Each structure stands twice: as C-alpha cells, then as structure tokens.
Amino acid sequence: MYDEPFAGLDPISCNVVGNLIRRLNDALGVTSIVVSYDATEALKIVDYVYFIADGVIAAEGATADVKSSSDPFVHQFIRGRPDGPVPFHYPSNAYAADLDISSHAW
C-alpha cells in the first residue's frame, strides 16, 4: 500500500516513482493499493480505480473507462475542475465565521 507516493515530488520524481511502482507490481505479479489525490500521476500506473468521497465509493472502474467517463464527479476530479458536483468555495467565509467564533474573542 502506498499512501500519497507522489506528495511533494517534482514531475521527474513523480514519473520515476510511478514507474517503479508499476514495474514492481508487474515483476512480482502483485497488487498494490495507491492512495493519492494526484489523479494524473495515479492514472498512469493503475489498472483499476476507486473514488472514495464522504466515506463511500463514489465511482469505480478500469483506468480506460474512468478516463473516458461522462460521470460528472469523475470528470471533475480527474480534470481538476473547480465547478461540478464537488463544491469548491472561493472566496470563502472568514475562518472565525466557519468556526462559529467571534473574531473579538482573541
């Protein structure tokens, strides 16, 4: 299991790490679980994808099917679009308002 194997890596390192994971799986005939928010890099090396949102499987499928999916959630996530079923709020409320505390309490 790999937990965020691409986090903090430059593009060259991402490619090298991704290729190592893929080659290791192929050479040993094993399955790996790759947990990543980097859909672009992950989709280069995986055979099957699960998207988990709000604690449930929101979508799943073979890599080729996911890449060509018309599902709005999948489309938004793999393309990094700000608009779609996953809300992205910018600008947002003041942090104190989100915490429901008065800014004068400090």
CNS distance restraints for C-alpha pairs under 8 A (distance, minus, plus):
assign (resid   1 and name CA) (resid  32 and name CA) 5.49 0.50 0.50
assign (resid   1 and name CA) (resid  33 and name CA) 4.61 0.50 0.50
assign (resid   1 and name CA) (resid  34 and name CA) 5.96 0.50 0.50
assign (resid   1 and name CA) (resid  35 and name CA) 7.71 0.50 0.50
assign (resid   2 and name CA) (resid  32 and name CA) 7.38 0.50 0.50
assign (resid   2 and name CA) (resid  33 and name CA) 6.08 0.50 0.50
assign (resid   2 and name CA) (resid  34 and name CA) 4.76 0.50 0.50
assign (resid   2 and name CA) (resid  35 and name CA) 6.05 0.50 0.50
assign (resid   3 and name CA) (resid  34 and name CA) 6.20 0.50 0.50
assign (resid   3 and name CA) (resid  35 and name CA) 4.87 0.50 0.50
assign (resid   3 and name CA) (resid  36 and name CA) 6.60 0.50 0.50
assign (resid   4 and name CA) (resid  34 and name CA) 7.23 0.50 0.50
assign (resid   4 and name CA) (resid  35 and name CA) 5.57 0.50 0.50
assign (resid   4 and name CA) (resid  36 and name CA) 4.72 0.50 0.50
assign (resid   4 and name CA) (resid  37 and name CA) 7.24 0.50 0.50
assign (resid   5 and name CA) (resid  17 and name CA) 7.42 0.50 0.50
assign (resid   5 and name CA) (resid  34 and name CA) 7.58 0.50 0.50
assign (resid   5 and name CA) (resid  35 and name CA) 7.82 0.50 0.50
assign (resid   5 and name CA) (resid  36 and name CA) 7.18 0.50 0.50
assign (resid   6 and name CA) (resid  14 and name CA) 5.49 0.50 0.50
assign (resid   6 and name CA) (resid  17 and name CA) 7.43 0.50 0.50
assign (resid   6 and name CA) (resid  18 and name CA) 7.98 0.50 0.50
assign (resid   6 and name CA) (resid  36 and name CA) 7.45 0.50 0.50
assign (resid   6 and name CA) (resid  38 and name CA) 7.13 0.50 0.50
assign (resid   6 and name CA) (resid  41 and name CA) 7.66 0.50 0.50
assign (resid   9 and name CA) (resid  13 and name CA) 5.68 0.50 0.50
assign (resid   9 and name CA) (resid  14 and name CA) 5.73 0.50 0.50
assign (resid  10 and name CA) (resid  14 and name CA) 6.15 0.50 0.50
assign (resid  11 and name CA) (resid  15 and name CA) 6.28 0.50 0.50
assign (resid  12 and name CA) (resid  16 and name CA) 6.33 0.50 0.50
assign (resid  13 and name CA) (resid  17 and name CA) 6.03 0.50 0.50
assign (resid  14 and name CA) (resid  18 and name CA) 5.99 0.50 0.50
assign (resid  14 and name CA) (resid  41 and name CA) 7.10 0.50 0.50
assign (resid  15 and name CA) (resid  19 and name CA) 6.09 0.50 0.50
assign (resid  15 and name CA) (resid  41 and name CA) 7.45 0.50 0.50
assign (resid  16 and name CA) (resid  20 and name CA) 6.17 0.50 0.50
assign (resid  17 and name CA) (resid  21 and name CA) 6.25 0.50 0.50
assign (resid  18 and name CA) (resid  22 and name CA) 6.26 0.50 0.50
assign (resid  18 and name CA) (resid  41 and name CA) 7.12 0.50 0.50
assign (resid  18 and name CA) (resid  42 and name CA) 7.50 0.50 0.50
assign (resid  18 and name CA) (resid  44 and name CA) 7.58 0.50 0.50
assign (resid  18 and name CA) (resid  45 and name CA) 6.20 0.50 0.50
assign (resid  19 and name CA) (resid  23 and name CA) 5.96 0.50 0.50
assign (resid  19 and name CA) (resid  45 and name CA) 7.11 0.50 0.50
assign (resid  20 and name CA) (resid  24 and name CA) 5.93 0.50 0.50
assign (resid  21 and name CA) (resid  25 and name CA) 6.26 0.50 0.50
assign (resid  21 and name CA) (resid  45 and name CA) 7.57 0.50 0.50
assign (resid  22 and name CA) (resid  26 and name CA) 6.22 0.50 0.50
assign (resid  22 and name CA) (resid  45 and name CA) 5.66 0.50 0.50
assign (resid  22 and name CA) (resid  46 and name CA) 7.61 0.50 0.50
assign (resid  23 and name CA) (resid  27 and name CA) 5.91 0.50 0.50
assign (resid  24 and name CA) (resid  28 and name CA) 6.03 0.50 0.50
assign (resid  24 and name CA) (resid  30 and name CA) 7.99 0.50 0.50
assign (resid  25 and name CA) (resid  29 and name CA) 5.47 0.50 0.50
assign (resid  25 and name CA) (resid  30 and name CA) 4.97 0.50 0.50
assign (resid  25 and name CA) (resid  31 and name CA) 6.12 0.50 0.50
assign (resid  25 and name CA) (resid  32 and name CA) 6.91 0.50 0.50
assign (resid  26 and name CA) (resid  30 and name CA) 6.95 0.50 0.50
assign (resid  34 and name CA) (resid  42 and name CA) 7.39 0.50 0.50
assign (resid  36 and name CA) (resid  42 and name CA) 6.83 0.50 0.50
assign (resid  38 and name CA) (resid  42 and name CA) 6.12 0.50 0.50
assign (resid  39 and name CA) (resid  43 and name CA) 5.81 0.50 0.50
assign (resid  39 and name CA) (resid  77 and name CA) 7.59 0.50 0.50
assign (resid  39 and name CA) (resid  78 and name CA) 5.51 0.50 0.50
assign (resid  40 and name CA) (resid  44 and name CA) 6.76 0.50 0.50
assign (resid  40 and name CA) (resid  78 and name CA) 6.78 0.50 0.50
assign (resid  41 and name CA) (resid  45 and name CA) 7.26 0.50 0.50
assign (resid  42 and name CA) (resid  46 and name CA) 6.21 0.50 0.50
assign (resid  43 and name CA) (resid  47 and name CA) 7.95 0.50 0.50
assign (resid  43 and name CA) (resid  63 and name CA) 6.42 0.50 0.50
assign (resid  46 and name CA) (resid  63 and name CA) 6.71 0.50 0.50
assign (resid  47 and name CA) (resid  62 and name CA) 5.86 0.50 0.50
assign (resid  47 and name CA) (resid  63 and name CA) 5.42 0.50 0.50
assign (resid  48 and name CA) (resid  60 and name CA) 7.43 0.50 0.50
assign (resid  48 and name CA) (resid  61 and name CA) 5.63 0.50 0.50
assign (resid  48 and name CA) (resid  62 and name CA) 4.32 0.50 0.50
assign (resid  48 and name CA) (resid  63 and name CA) 5.33 0.50 0.50
assign (resid  49 and name CA) (resid  60 and name CA) 5.34 0.50 0.50
assign (resid  49 and name CA) (resid  61 and name CA) 5.42 0.50 0.50
assign (resid  49 and name CA) (resid  62 and name CA) 6.14 0.50 0.50
assign (resid  49 and name CA) (resid  63 and name CA) 6.22 0.50 0.50
assign (resid  49 and name CA) (resid  66 and name CA) 7.43 0.50 0.50
assign (resid  50 and name CA) (resid  57 and name CA) 6.53 0.50 0.50
assign (resid  50 and name CA) (resid  58 and name CA) 7.65 0.50 0.50
assign (resid  50 and name CA) (resid  59 and name CA) 5.97 0.50 0.50
assign (resid  50 and name CA) (resid  60 and name CA) 4.37 0.50 0.50
assign (resid  50 and name CA) (resid  61 and name CA) 6.83 0.50 0.50
assign (resid  51 and name CA) (resid  57 and name CA) 5.74 0.50 0.50
assign (resid  51 and name CA) (resid  58 and name CA) 5.48 0.50 0.50
assign (resid  51 and name CA) (resid  59 and name CA) 5.15 0.50 0.50
assign (resid  51 and name CA) (resid  60 and name CA) 6.08 0.50 0.50
assign (resid  51 and name CA) (resid  74 and name CA) 7.86 0.50 0.50
assign (resid  52 and name CA) (resid  56 and name CA) 5.42 0.50 0.50
assign (resid  52 and name CA) (resid  57 and name CA) 4.48 0.50 0.50
assign (resid  52 and name CA) (resid  58 and name CA) 5.42 0.50 0.50
assign (resid  52 and name CA) (resid  59 and name CA) 7.27 0.50 0.50
assign (resid  53 and name CA) (resid  57 and name CA) 6.39 0.50 0.50
assign (resid  53 and name CA) (resid  58 and name CA) 5.77 0.50 0.50
assign (resid  58 and name CA) (resid  73 and name CA) 7.94 0.50 0.50
assign (resid  59 and name CA) (resid  73 and name CA) 7.99 0.50 0.50
assign (resid  59 and name CA) (resid  74 and name CA) 7.02 0.50 0.50
assign (resid  60 and name CA) (resid  66 and name CA) 7.39 0.50 0.50
assign (resid  61 and name CA) (resid  65 and name CA) 6.09 0.50 0.50
assign (resid  61 and name CA) (resid  66 and name CA) 5.85 0.50 0.50
assign (resid  62 and name CA) (resid  66 and name CA) 6.17 0.50 0.50
assign (resid  63 and name CA) (resid  67 and name CA) 6.16 0.50 0.50
assign (resid  64 and name CA) (resid  68 and name CA) 6.44 0.50 0.50
assign (resid  65 and name CA) (resid  69 and name CA) 5.83 0.50 0.50
assign (resid  66 and name CA) (resid  74 and name CA) 7.04 0.50 0.50
assign (resid  67 and name CA) (resid  75 and name CA) 7.91 0.50 0.50
assign (resid  67 and name CA) (resid  78 and name CA) 7.61 0.50 0.50
assign (resid  69 and name CA) (resid  74 and name CA) 6.73 0.50 0.50
assign (resid  69 and name CA) (resid  75 and name CA) 6.48 0.50 0.50
assign (resid  70 and name CA) (resid  74 and name CA) 7.46 0.50 0.50
assign (resid  70 and name CA) (resid  75 and name CA) 6.27 0.50 0.50
assign (resid  71 and name CA) (resid  75 and name CA) 5.95 0.50 0.50
assign (resid  72 and name CA) (resid  76 and name CA) 6.00 0.50 0.50
assign (resid  72 and name CA) (resid  84 and name CA) 6.61 0.50 0.50
assign (resid  72 and name CA) (resid  85 and name CA) 6.67 0.50 0.50
assign (resid  73 and name CA) (resid  77 and name CA) 6.16 0.50 0.50
assign (resid  73 and name CA) (resid  84 and name CA) 6.92 0.50 0.50
assign (resid  73 and name CA) (resid  85 and name CA) 5.81 0.50 0.50
assign (resid  73 and name CA) (resid  86 and name CA) 6.87 0.50 0.50
assign (resid  74 and name CA) (resid  78 and name CA) 6.08 0.50 0.50
assign (resid  75 and name CA) (resid  79 and name CA) 6.10 0.50 0.50
assign (resid  76 and name CA) (resid  80 and name CA) 5.66 0.50 0.50
assign (resid  76 and name CA) (resid  81 and name CA) 4.92 0.50 0.50
assign (resid  76 and name CA) (resid  82 and name CA) 7.42 0.50 0.50
assign (resid  76 and name CA) (resid  83 and name CA) 7.26 0.50 0.50
assign (resid  76 and name CA) (resid  84 and name CA) 6.03 0.50 0.50
assign (resid  76 and name CA) (resid  85 and name CA) 7.71 0.50 0.50
assign (resid  76 and name CA) (resid  86 and name CA) 7.69 0.50 0.50
assign (resid  77 and name CA) (resid  81 and name CA) 6.69 0.50 0.50
assign (resid  82 and name CA) (resid  87 and name CA) 7.45 0.50 0.50
assign (resid  82 and name CA) (resid  88 and name CA) 5.89 0.50 0.50
assign (resid  83 and name CA) (resid  87 and name CA) 6.83 0.50 0.50
assign (resid  83 and name CA) (resid  88 and name CA) 7.04 0.50 0.50
assign (resid  93 and name CA) (resid  97 and name CA) 6.30 0.50 0.50
assign (resid  93 and name CA) (resid  98 and name CA) 6.46 0.50 0.50
assign (resid  94 and name CA) (resid  98 and name CA) 6.50 0.50 0.50
assign (resid  95 and name CA) (resid  99 and name CA) 6.34 0.50 0.50
assign (resid  96 and name CA) (resid 100 and name CA) 6.01 0.50 0.50
assign (resid  96 and name CA) (resid 101 and name CA) 5.28 0.50 0.50
assign (resid  96 and name CA) (resid 102 and name CA) 6.30 0.50 0.50
assign (resid  96 and name CA) (resid 103 and name CA) 5.88 0.50 0.50
assign (resid  97 and name CA) (resid 101 and name CA) 6.08 0.50 0.50
assign (resid  97 and name CA) (resid 102 and name CA) 7.22 0.50 0.50
assign (resid 101 and name CA) (resid 105 and name CA) 7.19 0.50 0.50
